[in-house]
Amino acid sequence: MLNGENGMAGGGALILVADDDVAIADAIEIYLVGEGYRVVKAHDGLSAVEIARGQDVALIIMDVMMPGVDGLRATRSVREAKDIPILMLSAKSEDADKVCGLGIGADDYVTKPFSPVELLARVKALLRRAGMAQTAAGAAGIYRSGGLEVDADAKVVRVDGEDVRVTATEFRILAFLAANAGRVYSTAQLYEAVWDEPAYNPENTVAVHIRRIREKIEIDPKNPRYLKVVWGIGYKIEKLP
């Protein structure tokens, strides 16, 4: 099942900006308010977690490097309670930092320095996808492959009758592939279908989410039964009786 609830997914949505650099947080607030969003700010990870858990936040912009509880630990804590879309900010450009953020539950990332146009585009895309997850995950229905069941109406994933906790992004990936079981999708095709935006170097983003899904639905993630890689081509949900 999906973890928690998302807030509004359009104009007026409440966005949490967590960054210990006050000037950056204030600048982001100006950009967001100019687009009609409401903003609440935190300057450390602990405050960010408290706000995320206590208010109807639609999206979090989370800086990685913050005093005390850093952005990665804060993201992990938020994920334990809610499935709020999280956009990571990092001053580092190495793939390892991005993969780490995605691996602990972030939905997307932006590397500092960033342009207001890029930041707002990422925010709008995440909110749009969160709104889509509340209304549909592809064609409505229940898709089964062996012991795997993806209920697109109830937004529930089950394996051998047991509910599996997944994030909204993980659910969209599973729902899309399950609705098209047996068909192989390239990384770019999967990214564009699930993230609803053009694919620019999506390999790490998709691979991390696939790995997390496998850890949740497979008995042996290294020898998956359901979510398969077709080497050199892409991913598919195996068609099983």
C-alpha positions as CSV (number, residue, x, y, z in Angstrom):
1,M,0.0,0.0,0.0
2,L,1.1,3.6,-0.4
3,N,2.8,5.2,2.6
4,G,0.6,8.1,3.9
5,E,-1.1,10.7,1.9
6,N,0.0,13.5,-0.4
7,G,-1.3,17.1,-0.1
8,M,-2.7,19.3,-2.8
9,A,-1.1,18.8,-6.2
10,G,-1.6,22.1,-7.8
11,G,-1.6,25.9,-7.2
12,G,-1.8,26.7,-3.5
13,A,-0.1,23.5,-2.4
14,L,2.0,23.8,0.7
15,I,5.7,23.2,0.0
16,L,8.3,22.7,2.7
17,V,11.7,24.1,1.9
18,A,14.5,22.7,4.2
19,D,17.9,24.3,3.8
20,D,20.3,25.6,6.4
21,D,21.3,28.4,4.0
22,V,18.7,31.1,4.8
23,A,19.5,33.1,1.7
24,I,18.8,30.0,-0.5
25,A,15.7,29.1,1.4
26,D,14.4,32.7,1.1
27,A,15.2,32.7,-2.7
28,I,13.3,29.4,-3.2
29,E,10.4,30.8,-1.3
30,I,10.2,33.8,-3.6
31,Y,10.2,31.5,-6.7
32,L,7.5,29.3,-5.3
33,V,5.2,32.0,-4.0
34,G,5.5,33.7,-7.4
35,E,4.0,30.5,-8.8
36,G,1.1,30.6,-6.4
37,Y,2.4,28.0,-3.9
38,R,2.4,28.4,-0.1
39,V,5.8,27.8,1.7
40,V,6.9,26.8,5.1
41,K,10.7,26.7,5.8
42,A,13.0,24.7,8.1
43,H,16.7,25.2,8.5
44,D,17.7,21.8,10.0
45,G,16.6,18.2,9.4
46,L,14.8,17.7,12.7
47,S,12.6,20.7,12.1
48,A,11.9,19.5,8.6
49,V,10.7,16.1,9.8
50,E,8.5,17.7,12.5
51,I,6.8,20.0,10.0
52,A,6.4,17.2,7.4
53,R,4.8,14.9,9.9
54,G,2.6,17.6,11.5
55,Q,1.4,19.6,8.5
56,D,-0.4,18.9,5.2
57,V,2.7,19.3,3.1
58,A,2.4,18.5,-0.6
59,L,6.1,18.4,-1.4
60,I,9.5,18.8,0.3
61,I,12.6,20.5,-1.1
62,M,15.3,19.0,1.0
63,D,18.9,20.1,1.2
64,V,21.4,17.2,1.7
65,M,23.8,19.0,4.0
66,M,22.2,20.4,7.1
67,P,23.3,20.6,10.7
68,G,22.3,17.9,13.2
69,V,20.0,15.6,11.2
70,D,21.1,15.9,7.6
71,G,18.8,15.8,4.6
72,L,19.3,12.1,4.0
73,R,18.4,11.1,7.5
74,A,15.4,13.5,7.5
75,T,14.2,12.0,4.2
76,R,14.4,8.5,5.7
77,S,12.4,9.6,8.8
78,V,9.7,11.3,6.6
79,R,9.4,8.2,4.5
80,E,8.6,6.1,7.6
81,A,5.4,8.1,8.1
82,K,4.3,9.7,4.8
83,D,4.8,9.4,1.1
84,I,5.4,13.1,0.4
85,P,7.2,13.8,-2.9
86,I,10.8,14.8,-2.0
87,L,13.1,16.9,-4.2
88,M,16.7,16.7,-3.0
89,L,19.1,19.6,-3.3
90,S,22.9,18.9,-3.3
91,A,26.0,21.0,-3.8
92,K,27.7,17.8,-5.0
93,S,27.3,16.5,-8.6
94,E,28.7,13.0,-8.2
95,D,26.3,10.2,-9.2
96,A,26.9,8.5,-5.8
97,D,25.3,11.3,-3.9
98,K,22.3,11.3,-6.3
99,V,21.9,7.6,-6.1
100,C,22.1,7.7,-2.3
101,G,19.3,10.3,-2.1
102,L,17.1,8.2,-4.4
103,G,18.0,5.1,-2.6
104,I,16.6,6.3,0.7
105,G,13.4,7.5,-0.7
106,A,13.8,10.8,-2.6
107,D,11.8,11.2,-5.8
108,D,14.2,13.5,-7.8
109,Y,17.2,15.8,-7.3
110,V,18.6,19.1,-8.4
111,T,22.3,20.0,-8.1
112,K,23.4,23.4,-6.8
113,P,23.7,25.9,-8.3
114,F,20.4,25.5,-10.1
115,S,18.2,27.8,-12.2
116,P,14.8,28.9,-10.9
117,V,13.3,27.6,-14.2
118,E,14.8,24.1,-13.6
119,L,13.7,24.0,-9.9
120,L,10.1,25.1,-10.7
121,A,9.9,22.6,-13.5
122,R,10.9,19.8,-11.2
123,V,8.5,20.9,-8.5
124,K,5.6,21.1,-11.0
125,A,6.4,17.6,-12.4
126,L,6.5,16.1,-9.0
127,L,3.2,17.6,-7.9
128,R,1.6,16.6,-11.2
129,R,2.7,13.0,-10.7
130,A,1.5,13.0,-7.1
131,G,-1.9,14.2,-8.3
132,M,-2.0,11.5,-10.9
133,A,-1.2,8.9,-8.2
134,Q,-4.3,10.0,-6.3
135,T,-6.6,9.5,-9.3
136,A,-5.1,6.8,-11.4
137,A,-2.0,4.6,-11.8
138,G,-2.7,3.7,-15.4
139,A,-5.8,1.9,-16.4
140,A,-8.0,1.0,-13.4
141,G,-8.0,-2.6,-12.4
142,I,-6.2,-5.4,-10.6
143,Y,-3.2,-6.9,-12.3
144,R,-1.8,-10.3,-11.2
145,S,1.3,-12.2,-12.0
146,G,1.8,-15.3,-10.0
147,G,1.7,-14.1,-6.3
148,L,2.1,-10.5,-7.2
149,E,-1.0,-8.4,-7.2
150,V,-1.2,-4.7,-8.1
151,D,-4.5,-3.1,-7.4
152,A,-4.7,0.2,-9.4
153,D,-8.0,1.1,-7.8
154,A,-7.1,0.7,-4.2
155,K,-3.4,1.7,-4.8
156,V,-2.3,-1.5,-3.0
157,V,0.5,-4.0,-3.8
158,R,0.4,-7.5,-2.4
159,V,2.7,-10.4,-2.6
160,D,1.3,-13.8,-1.7
161,G,-1.6,-12.1,-0.1
162,E,0.5,-9.8,2.1
163,D,0.4,-6.0,1.7
164,V,3.7,-4.4,0.6
165,R,4.5,-0.8,1.5
166,V,5.7,1.1,-1.5
167,T,6.2,4.8,-2.4
168,A,4.0,6.5,-4.9
169,T,6.7,6.4,-7.5
170,E,7.3,2.7,-6.9
171,F,3.6,2.1,-7.2
172,R,3.4,3.9,-10.6
173,I,6.3,1.8,-11.9
174,L,4.7,-1.4,-10.8
175,A,1.2,-0.4,-12.0
176,F,2.5,0.6,-15.4
177,L,4.6,-2.6,-15.9
178,A,1.9,-4.9,-14.4
179,A,-0.7,-3.4,-16.7
180,N,1.6,-4.3,-19.6
181,A,2.9,-7.6,-18.3
182,G,5.3,-9.4,-20.6
183,R,6.2,-6.3,-22.5
184,V,9.7,-4.9,-22.2
185,Y,10.2,-1.2,-21.8
186,S,13.5,0.6,-22.1
187,T,14.7,2.9,-19.3
188,A,13.8,6.0,-21.3
189,Q,10.3,4.6,-22.1
190,L,9.7,3.7,-18.5
191,Y,10.9,7.0,-17.2
192,E,8.7,9.0,-19.6
193,A,5.6,6.9,-18.8
194,V,6.0,7.1,-15.1
195,W,7.7,10.5,-14.5
196,D,5.7,12.1,-17.3
197,E,8.6,14.1,-18.6
198,P,11.3,13.7,-21.3
199,A,14.1,11.3,-20.3
200,Y,17.5,12.9,-20.0
201,N,20.0,10.4,-18.6
202,P,17.4,8.6,-16.5
203,E,19.5,5.4,-15.9
204,N,20.4,6.0,-12.3
205,T,17.0,7.2,-11.3
206,V,15.2,4.2,-12.8
207,A,17.7,1.7,-11.7
208,V,17.5,2.8,-8.0
209,H,13.7,2.6,-8.0
210,I,13.8,-0.8,-9.6
211,R,16.2,-2.1,-7.0
212,R,14.1,-0.8,-4.2
213,I,11.0,-2.4,-5.6
214,R,12.8,-5.7,-6.0
215,E,13.9,-5.6,-2.3
216,K,10.2,-5.3,-1.4
217,I,8.5,-7.8,-3.7
218,E,11.1,-10.4,-4.4
219,I,12.1,-13.3,-2.1
220,D,15.6,-13.2,-3.7
221,P,16.1,-9.7,-5.3
222,K,19.2,-11.0,-7.1
223,N,17.1,-13.7,-8.8
224,P,13.8,-12.0,-9.3
225,R,10.6,-13.8,-10.2
226,Y,8.4,-10.9,-11.1
227,L,10.4,-7.7,-12.0
228,K,12.9,-8.8,-14.6
229,V,15.8,-7.0,-16.5
230,V,16.1,-7.9,-20.1
231,W,19.8,-7.0,-20.5
232,G,20.5,-4.3,-23.0
233,I,16.8,-3.7,-23.6
234,G,14.9,-2.7,-20.4
235,Y,12.5,-3.9,-17.8
236,K,9.3,-6.0,-17.6
237,I,6.9,-7.7,-15.2
238,E,7.0,-11.4,-16.0
239,K,3.7,-12.8,-17.1
240,L,3.0,-15.7,-14.7
241,P,-0.1,-17.8,-14.2
